[in-house]
């Protein structure tokens, strides 16, 4: 019986796949992808403060992952909203910040209990969507081509059936087998997206699961991979390769796509960290020369944690009282290192050179 995209895919095969998933082509690609990921991990570990740029990377990933679902916000607005006490009125910006919160929730959960479970998936989705929904329990979900309105996929139906497939996915994630972790990651991502367990938020939850799995397996210590940028650049290939697994059992093209995504984003991530680190050293030397009385390593780190900063952050870092650190920021602005902007009752200070590097 041929596959029919308009019929619920209740016969979605359980894992592991019966097809070959580690061909010679895949294994060769896996070597370069693993090397790039290892180099990124090493670059982060060797930073004086490994967590320094993580918020910035996570916000970029959150923005790109949300953009895949046509939830659009600008980098500038997002960075501003993440630091200002004034809550954003932009629904898209709110959803992107929820994504970042969901990612960190997942990281904290697997640090406390290193397992990926259906309950964790549900909790992540609820933070993203800011609601209390759960597993799909009503028929009618279909994925359509937005241009033609043609049905391209109908996921499995029935809550019990969906939960059984998720339990099989959990078992596969934690099984002790010989499948390389990066290859396994590609299989996990396909299966979660094919199960499509929620009414909404599946794509973003699935992409968070990717980062959590990399941490779970020790391939990354911190969720510092900007994966969604690659999917945006190769969006048609992403959906074509997903469909080819479903319709033709073509795992090789899908796994190669995912390995290329890991390799390319790891290489870009390492380069971006190097660019930020270089700028940080340059600005540090300039501030030390022009404003030796206020320069400190701690001050520099606050200025590079996110593009925007404010007095409270400098005070929290132990750099002085509000009046003192306010004077620091004014001097930095007067000497061309920062620009200021009034947002509500707060004054935010922008490290515009950092923002330019991030816009890349």
One Martini backbone bead per residue (centre of mass of N, CA, C, O) as a GRO file, in nm:
protein
  360
    1UNK     BB    1   0.094   0.037   0.025
    2UNK     BB    2   0.076   0.357  -0.032
    3UNK     BB    3   0.152   0.663   0.054
    4UNK     BB    4  -0.073   0.894   0.238
    5UNK     BB    5  -0.085   1.227   0.338
    6UNK     BB    6  -0.412   1.218   0.426
    7UNK     BB    7  -0.323   0.991   0.622
    8UNK     BB    8  -0.267   0.878   0.910
    9UNK     BB    9   0.061   0.783   1.045
   10UNK     BB   10   0.025   0.504   1.227
   11UNK     BB   11   0.271   0.336   1.070
   12UNK     BB   12   0.500   0.447   1.203
   13UNK     BB   13   0.797   0.342   1.253
   14UNK     BB   14   0.990   0.208   1.467
   15UNK     BB   15   1.260   0.198   1.673
   16UNK     BB   16   1.483   0.113   1.483
   17UNK     BB   17   1.581   0.121   1.182
   18UNK     BB   18   1.603  -0.103   0.906
   19UNK     BB   19   1.779   0.070   0.768
   20UNK     BB   20   2.056   0.211   0.657
   21UNK     BB   21   2.259   0.455   0.872
   22UNK     BB   22   2.590   0.361   0.807
   23UNK     BB   23   2.731   0.455   0.569
   24UNK     BB   24   3.015   0.555   0.424
   25UNK     BB   25   2.919   0.845   0.375
   26UNK     BB   26   2.826   0.900   0.663
   27UNK     BB   27   3.092   0.834   0.814
   28UNK     BB   28   3.260   1.054   0.678
   29UNK     BB   29   3.082   1.293   0.767
   30UNK     BB   30   3.098   1.235   1.074
   31UNK     BB   31   3.391   1.311   1.116
   32UNK     BB   32   3.372   1.619   1.047
   33UNK     BB   33   3.142   1.688   1.242
   34UNK     BB   34   3.279   1.594   1.505
   35UNK     BB   35   3.524   1.778   1.484
   36UNK     BB   36   3.375   2.051   1.486
   37UNK     BB   37   3.236   2.007   1.759
   38UNK     BB   38   3.494   1.965   1.927
   39UNK     BB   39   3.616   2.247   1.863
   40UNK     BB   40   3.389   2.408   1.991
   41UNK     BB   41   3.408   2.292   2.273
   42UNK     BB   42   3.704   2.382   2.316
   43UNK     BB   43   3.663   2.689   2.274
   44UNK     BB   44   3.473   2.723   2.514
   45UNK     BB   45   3.651   2.599   2.740
   46UNK     BB   46   3.898   2.819   2.681
   47UNK     BB   47   3.751   3.025   2.801
   48UNK     BB   48   3.760   3.223   3.073
   49UNK     BB   49   3.427   3.232   3.019
   50UNK     BB   50   3.218   2.995   2.897
   51UNK     BB   51   2.930   3.165   2.955
   52UNK     BB   52   2.943   3.449   2.822
   53UNK     BB   53   2.794   3.386   2.515
   54UNK     BB   54   2.531   3.215   2.558
   55UNK     BB   55   2.293   3.414   2.551
   56UNK     BB   56   2.345   3.511   2.265
   57UNK     BB   57   2.321   3.238   2.120
   58UNK     BB   58   2.038   3.162   2.225
   59UNK     BB   59   1.890   3.407   2.099
   60UNK     BB   60   1.961   3.340   1.810
   61UNK     BB   61   1.830   3.060   1.807
   62UNK     BB   62   1.547   3.150   1.891
   63UNK     BB   63   1.498   3.334   1.649
   64UNK     BB   64   1.542   3.123   1.421
   65UNK     BB   65   1.344   2.903   1.514
   66UNK     BB   66   1.097   3.097   1.496
   67UNK     BB   67   1.128   3.180   1.194
   68UNK     BB   68   1.047   2.904   1.077
   69UNK     BB   69   0.743   2.983   1.202
   70UNK     BB   70   0.697   3.295   1.141
   71UNK     BB   71   0.857   3.431   1.390
   72UNK     BB   72   0.926   3.777   1.397
   73UNK     BB   73   1.240   3.932   1.489
   74UNK     BB   74   1.477   4.138   1.597
   75UNK     BB   75   1.776   4.151   1.736
   76UNK     BB   76   1.752   4.421   1.878
   77UNK     BB   77   1.479   4.372   2.019
   78UNK     BB   78   1.563   4.115   2.170
   79UNK     BB   79   1.803   4.224   2.336
   80UNK     BB   80   1.641   4.445   2.472
   81UNK     BB   81   1.414   4.266   2.603
   82UNK     BB   82   1.617   4.083   2.776
   83UNK     BB   83   1.699   4.354   2.971
   84UNK     BB   84   1.442   4.490   3.006
   85UNK     BB   85   1.177   4.558   3.221
   86UNK     BB   86   1.025   4.617   2.981
   87UNK     BB   87   0.775   4.472   2.829
   88UNK     BB   88   0.698   4.328   2.547
   89UNK     BB   89   0.443   4.380   2.286
   90UNK     BB   90   0.570   4.159   2.114
   91UNK     BB   91   0.476   3.843   2.044
   92UNK     BB   92   0.735   3.739   1.907
   93UNK     BB   93   0.935   3.813   2.128
   94UNK     BB   94   0.806   3.645   2.349
   95UNK     BB   95   0.841   3.366   2.208
   96UNK     BB   96   1.149   3.374   2.192
   97UNK     BB   97   1.198   3.392   2.500
   98UNK     BB   98   1.057   3.126   2.564
   99UNK     BB   99   1.259   2.951   2.417
  100UNK     BB  100   1.501   3.014   2.595
  101UNK     BB  101   1.368   2.918   2.857
  102UNK     BB  102   1.321   2.624   2.762
  103UNK     BB  103   1.613   2.547   2.719
  104UNK     BB  104   1.711   2.599   3.015
  105UNK     BB  105   1.521   2.406   3.143
  106UNK     BB  106   1.631   2.151   3.005
  107UNK     BB  107   1.920   2.173   3.108
  108UNK     BB  108   1.851   2.155   3.411
  109UNK     BB  109   1.710   1.880   3.403
  110UNK     BB  110   1.960   1.707   3.287
  111UNK     BB  111   2.147   1.779   3.522
  112UNK     BB  112   1.963   1.634   3.737
  113UNK     BB  113   1.833   1.436   3.492
  114UNK     BB  114   1.975   1.226   3.242
  115UNK     BB  115   1.685   1.262   3.059
  116UNK     BB  116   1.459   1.191   2.787
  117UNK     BB  117   1.116   1.288   2.799
  118UNK     BB  118   0.789   1.339   2.758
  119UNK     BB  119   0.758   1.537   2.996
  120UNK     BB  120   0.979   1.728   2.895
  121UNK     BB  121   0.856   1.798   2.625
  122UNK     BB  122   0.600   1.925   2.741
  123UNK     BB  123   0.736   2.144   2.915
  124UNK     BB  124   0.876   2.290   2.682
  125UNK     BB  125   0.624   2.356   2.516
  126UNK     BB  126   0.477   2.524   2.740
  127UNK     BB  127   0.686   2.750   2.746
  128UNK     BB  128   0.672   2.837   2.455
  129UNK     BB  129   0.335   2.865   2.460
  130UNK     BB  130   0.209   2.946   2.731
  131UNK     BB  131   0.074   2.661   2.830
  132UNK     BB  132  -0.135   2.344   2.912
  133UNK     BB  133  -0.080   2.160   2.701
  134UNK     BB  134  -0.054   1.849   2.514
  135UNK     BB  135  -0.127   1.584   2.380
  136UNK     BB  136  -0.278   1.489   2.118
  137UNK     BB  137  -0.664   1.439   2.131
  138UNK     BB  138  -0.728   1.519   1.823
  139UNK     BB  139  -0.831   1.536   1.522
  140UNK     BB  140  -0.695   1.719   1.212
  141UNK     BB  141  -0.394   1.712   1.172
  142UNK     BB  142  -0.217   1.912   0.924
  143UNK     BB  143   0.024   1.946   0.671
  144UNK     BB  144   0.085   2.238   0.469
  145UNK     BB  145   0.116   2.409   0.187
  146UNK     BB  146   0.114   2.751   0.187
  147UNK     BB  147   0.079   2.796  -0.129
  148UNK     BB  148  -0.143   2.537  -0.198
  149UNK     BB  149  -0.281   2.368   0.050
  150UNK     BB  150  -0.141   2.105   0.049
  151UNK     BB  151  -0.117   1.796   0.169
  152UNK     BB  152   0.194   1.650   0.317
  153UNK     BB  153   0.094   1.573   0.624
  154UNK     BB  154  -0.022   1.307   0.855
  155UNK     BB  155  -0.020   1.242   1.161
  156UNK     BB  156  -0.060   1.071   1.413
  157UNK     BB  157  -0.333   0.925   1.598
  158UNK     BB  158  -0.388   0.924   1.916
  159UNK     BB  159  -0.273   0.935   2.226
  160UNK     BB  160  -0.179   0.644   2.272
  161UNK     BB  161  -0.014   0.619   2.013
  162UNK     BB  162   0.176   0.859   2.062
  163UNK     BB  163   0.292   0.754   2.333
  164UNK     BB  164   0.417   0.495   2.221
  165UNK     BB  165   0.614   0.643   2.027
  166UNK     BB  166   0.757   0.805   2.251
  167UNK     BB  167   0.858   0.560   2.413
  168UNK     BB  168   1.031   0.450   2.183
  169UNK     BB  169   1.209   0.702   2.166
  170UNK     BB  170   1.323   0.689   2.449
  171UNK     BB  171   1.452   0.409   2.422
  172UNK     BB  172   1.642   0.491   2.191
  173UNK     BB  173   1.801   0.718   2.326
  174UNK     BB  174   1.896   0.507   2.582
  175UNK     BB  175   2.025   0.307   2.417
  176UNK     BB  176   2.271   0.052   2.389
  177UNK     BB  177   2.457   0.121   2.105
  178UNK     BB  178   2.635   0.161   1.777
  179UNK     BB  179   2.531   0.434   1.726
  180UNK     BB  180   2.607   0.727   1.642
  181UNK     BB  181   2.513   1.014   1.797
  182UNK     BB  182   2.466   1.189   1.535
  183UNK     BB  183   2.290   0.986   1.391
  184UNK     BB  184   2.084   0.960   1.617
  185UNK     BB  185   1.993   1.253   1.617
  186UNK     BB  186   1.861   1.242   1.335
  187UNK     BB  187   1.653   1.024   1.404
  188UNK     BB  188   1.515   1.168   1.639
  189UNK     BB  189   1.415   1.414   1.482
  190UNK     BB  190   1.238   1.276   1.283
  191UNK     BB  191   1.049   1.124   1.480
  192UNK     BB  192   0.935   1.367   1.628
  193UNK     BB  193   0.819   1.513   1.375
  194UNK     BB  194   0.638   1.269   1.289
  195UNK     BB  195   0.466   1.254   1.543
  196UNK     BB  196   0.360   1.526   1.631
  197UNK     BB  197   0.238   1.564   1.948
  198UNK     BB  198   0.138   1.857   1.893
  199UNK     BB  199  -0.046   2.130   1.803
  200UNK     BB  200   0.210   2.305   1.897
  201UNK     BB  201   0.571   2.339   1.889
  202UNK     BB  202   0.739   2.108   1.748
  203UNK     BB  203   0.985   2.238   1.612
  204UNK     BB  204   1.107   2.378   1.863
  205UNK     BB  205   1.122   2.132   2.043
  206UNK     BB  206   1.300   1.962   1.850
  207UNK     BB  207   1.546   2.166   1.859
  208UNK     BB  208   1.596   2.140   2.162
  209UNK     BB  209   1.650   1.837   2.169
  210UNK     BB  210   1.913   1.849   2.016
  211UNK     BB  211   2.071   2.009   2.237
  212UNK     BB  212   2.015   1.811   2.471
  213UNK     BB  213   2.152   1.566   2.341
  214UNK     BB  214   2.438   1.684   2.321
  215UNK     BB  215   2.461   1.703   2.628
  216UNK     BB  216   2.390   1.414   2.716
  217UNK     BB  217   2.649   1.297   2.534
  218UNK     BB  218   2.896   1.522   2.556
  219UNK     BB  219   2.933   1.703   2.289
  220UNK     BB  220   2.813   1.928   2.486
  221UNK     BB  221   2.803   2.142   2.765
  222UNK     BB  222   2.670   2.367   2.593
  223UNK     BB  223   2.406   2.541   2.416
  224UNK     BB  224   2.629   2.641   2.146
  225UNK     BB  225   2.418   2.604   1.891
  226UNK     BB  226   2.321   2.751   1.565
  227UNK     BB  227   2.110   2.563   1.388
  228UNK     BB  228   1.868   2.732   1.253
  229UNK     BB  229   2.026   2.884   1.036
  230UNK     BB  230   2.053   2.643   0.844
  231UNK     BB  231   1.753   2.586   0.795
  232UNK     BB  232   1.690   2.857   0.666
  233UNK     BB  233   1.899   2.824   0.426
  234UNK     BB  234   1.767   2.497   0.402
  235UNK     BB  235   1.449   2.452   0.403
  236UNK     BB  236   1.371   2.271   0.162
  237UNK     BB  237   1.561   2.036   0.236
  238UNK     BB  238   1.443   1.969   0.506
  239UNK     BB  239   1.154   1.885   0.402
  240UNK     BB  240   1.239   1.689   0.180
  241UNK     BB  241   1.398   1.487   0.366
  242UNK     BB  242   1.169   1.416   0.549
  243UNK     BB  243   0.979   1.304   0.327
  244UNK     BB  244   1.182   1.080   0.223
  245UNK     BB  245   1.155   0.904   0.465
  246UNK     BB  246   0.850   0.858   0.461
  247UNK     BB  247   0.817   0.775   0.142
  248UNK     BB  248   1.136   0.620   0.090
  249UNK     BB  249   1.342   0.551   0.321
  250UNK     BB  250   1.556   0.808   0.315
  251UNK     BB  251   1.815   0.839   0.532
  252UNK     BB  252   2.077   0.949   0.410
  253UNK     BB  253   1.999   1.241   0.329
  254UNK     BB  254   1.913   1.327   0.613
  255UNK     BB  255   2.175   1.269   0.771
  256UNK     BB  256   2.358   1.448   0.596
  257UNK     BB  257   2.213   1.709   0.658
  258UNK     BB  258   2.257   1.703   0.969
  259UNK     BB  259   2.568   1.688   0.960
  260UNK     BB  260   2.605   1.952   0.807
  261UNK     BB  261   2.474   2.130   1.017
  262UNK     BB  262   2.674   2.075   1.244
  263UNK     BB  263   2.934   2.155   1.099
  264UNK     BB  264   2.866   2.445   1.004
  265UNK     BB  265   2.774   2.563   1.284
  266UNK     BB  266   3.035   2.500   1.436
  267UNK     BB  267   3.224   2.670   1.260
  268UNK     BB  268   3.069   2.938   1.296
  269UNK     BB  269   3.078   2.944   1.605
  270UNK     BB  270   3.382   2.955   1.633
  271UNK     BB  271   3.421   3.216   1.472
  272UNK     BB  272   3.240   3.400   1.645
  273UNK     BB  273   3.397   3.366   1.906
  274UNK     BB  274   3.663   3.476   1.792
  275UNK     BB  275   3.550   3.758   1.716
  276UNK     BB  276   3.458   3.840   1.999
  277UNK     BB  277   3.729   3.801   2.141
  278UNK     BB  278   3.883   4.006   1.971
  279UNK     BB  279   3.706   4.252   2.038
  280UNK     BB  280   3.745   4.237   2.343
  281UNK     BB  281   4.049   4.290   2.339
  282UNK     BB  282   4.043   4.559   2.192
  283UNK     BB  283   3.851   4.713   2.386
  284UNK     BB  284   4.014   4.666   2.639
  285UNK     BB  285   4.265   4.825   2.548
  286UNK     BB  286   4.117   5.096   2.495
  287UNK     BB  287   3.999   5.139   2.778
  288UNK     BB  288   4.268   5.123   2.932
  289UNK     BB  289   4.386   5.375   2.789
  290UNK     BB  290   4.143   5.591   2.830
  291UNK     BB  291   4.012   5.427   3.113
  292UNK     BB  292   4.189   5.317   3.369
  293UNK     BB  293   3.995   5.363   3.624
  294UNK     BB  294   3.750   5.162   3.501
  295UNK     BB  295   3.901   4.926   3.431
  296UNK     BB  296   3.794   4.575   3.385
  297UNK     BB  297   3.725   4.251   3.343
  298UNK     BB  298   3.433   4.263   3.453
  299UNK     BB  299   3.334   4.491   3.275
  300UNK     BB  300   3.386   4.357   3.002
  301UNK     BB  301   3.196   4.113   3.046
  302UNK     BB  302   2.934   4.274   3.064
  303UNK     BB  303   2.963   4.406   2.770
  304UNK     BB  304   2.965   4.082   2.641
  305UNK     BB  305   2.710   3.921   2.718
  306UNK     BB  306   2.549   4.161   2.586
  307UNK     BB  307   2.482   4.430   2.395
  308UNK     BB  308   2.317   4.506   2.640
  309UNK     BB  309   2.312   4.743   2.916
  310UNK     BB  310   2.310   4.825   3.277
  311UNK     BB  311   2.348   4.931   3.589
  312UNK     BB  312   2.253   4.674   3.745
  313UNK     BB  313   2.468   4.484   3.625
  314UNK     BB  314   2.716   4.623   3.743
  315UNK     BB  315   2.627   4.602   4.035
  316UNK     BB  316   2.595   4.285   4.042
  317UNK     BB  317   2.918   4.260   3.967
  318UNK     BB  318   3.067   4.462   4.178
  319UNK     BB  319   3.140   4.773   4.049
  320UNK     BB  320   2.920   4.928   4.221
  321UNK     BB  321   2.719   5.165   4.252
  322UNK     BB  322   2.486   5.321   4.070
  323UNK     BB  323   2.643   5.587   4.044
  324UNK     BB  324   2.916   5.476   3.956
  325UNK     BB  325   2.822   5.299   3.708
  326UNK     BB  326   2.686   5.535   3.563
  327UNK     BB  327   2.956   5.684   3.510
  328UNK     BB  328   3.088   5.466   3.344
  329UNK     BB  329   2.884   5.466   3.109
  330UNK     BB  330   2.918   5.763   3.034
  331UNK     BB  331   3.221   5.740   2.963
  332UNK     BB  332   3.192   5.526   2.745
  333UNK     BB  333   3.015   5.702   2.564
  334UNK     BB  334   3.201   5.957   2.538
  335UNK     BB  335   3.434   5.744   2.408
  336UNK     BB  336   3.271   5.543   2.192
  337UNK     BB  337   3.169   5.248   2.312
  338UNK     BB  338   2.876   5.363   2.353
  339UNK     BB  339   2.516   5.362   2.336
  340UNK     BB  340   2.213   5.525   2.412
  341UNK     BB  341   1.877   5.426   2.547
  342UNK     BB  342   1.543   5.484   2.599
  343UNK     BB  343   1.351   5.241   2.805
  344UNK     BB  344   1.137   5.384   2.944
  345UNK     BB  345   1.298   5.421   3.260
  346UNK     BB  346   1.544   5.320   3.101
  347UNK     BB  347   1.895   5.290   3.043
  348UNK     BB  348   2.056   5.179   2.757
  349UNK     BB  349   2.360   5.005   2.656
  350UNK     BB  350   2.543   4.983   2.350
  351UNK     BB  351   2.739   4.735   2.188
  352UNK     BB  352   2.776   4.792   1.859
  353UNK     BB  353   3.015   4.606   1.780
  354UNK     BB  354   2.886   4.344   1.873
  355UNK     BB  355   2.630   4.355   1.698
  356UNK     BB  356   2.780   4.342   1.426
  357UNK     BB  357   2.900   4.061   1.467
  358UNK     BB  358   2.626   3.913   1.504
  359UNK     BB  359   2.516   3.993   1.218
  360UNK     BB  360   2.767   3.913   1.013
   0.00000   0.00000   0.00000
